[in-house]
């Protein structure tokens, strides 16, 4: 799942080498992904009215559900 979000984010931003995705698993076995991009690329990852971020989270949820897991995406600058 980490690679999936990283792949999508790298195609959205101007500086793909600055994309960092960190993955942690909490005690409920929920996967938490943290996406970090350059300050000027945050708007591209979030999109107008958050539509791009919502779409990324929806796709992540679908991929996680297929594997029988739960996942959450947080976007930082």
Secondary structure, DSSP 8 states (H G I E B T S, - for coil): -HHHHHHHHHHHSS-GGG-EEEEEE-TT-EEEEEEE--GGGHHHHH-GGGHHHHHHHHHHHHHHHHTT-EEEEEEE-
